[in-house]
Amino acid sequence: MNVNRIKQILSSSADIEVKYNGASVWIDQLNEDGRSATVHLRGPLEERTTVEIGELVEE
């Protein structure tokens, strides 16, 4: 995924499914380096992690 698409998803009110390593995640923010994003798994767990945006896949 690229930076522009991440920004579009973050500004959208739609429920856009994004996966990281096969798991469905919410994108919390694009990080300042422009190469990583903070995400968390969909569901009850709120644990956040930083991932490379190239590893995110839009379903």
Stockholm file with secondary structure:
# STOCKHOLM 1.0

chainA/1-59         MNVNRIKQILSSSADIEVKYNGASVWIDQLNEDGRSATVHLRGPLEERTTVEIGELVEE
#=GR chainA/1-59 SS CCHHHHHHHHHCCSCCCEEETTEEEEEEEECTTSSEEEEEESSSCCCEEEEEGGGEEEC
#=GC SS_cons        CCHHHHHHHHHCCSCCCEEETTEEEEEEEECTTSSEEEEEESSSCCCEEEEEGGGEEEC
//
